[in-house]
Amino acid sequence: MHGTGLLLVRRDGALNWFCSRRCFVYMTKHKKDSRRIKWTSFYGKERRA
């Protein structure tokens, strides 16, 4: 998916790649926890480790 999406660079240097503006707004403006959303790569990570 080159050329699409949005890259967010946080102050601590963490990179967050979003596939669309809709995903970006959902995660940043609404302050959702990525560990509880199934379509993120962090979903269930704490239980798997």
N, C-alpha and C positions, 0 to 999 in steps of 0.2 A: 504494500500500500504506500508506495512512495508518492509524494506530492499531495497527499491528503492528510487530514488530521491536524492536530495541534500539539505542540510540545510546550510543557510548562516546566520552567526551571525555578525551583524554590530557593530560598535564601541560603539553606544549608547545602546546596549543590545537588539535591536530589532531582532526578529527571522523571517527569510524568508525561507519558505519551497517551493522547486521547484520539480515538478514531474519528470523532466528529465534535462539533461545537455543542451538540446536545449532551454528549457524554461529559464534556468539560464542565458545563454549567451544572449538571446533575451532581458531579463529585465536588466541585469547589463552592458553588453558591449555596447548595443545599447541605453541604458538609456531611456527606454520607461516609460511613465507615466501609472501606473497601474490603475488610475482612468478612463482612456480612452480606456482600452482594455477589451472587453466583457468577456473573459474567466477568469478574475480575480475576487476575492471576493469584491474588492474595486470599481468595475465598478458601476457608478451611485449612489454611497453612499452619495455624497454631495447633490444630488437631492432628495433622499429619506428622509434625515434628516430634 
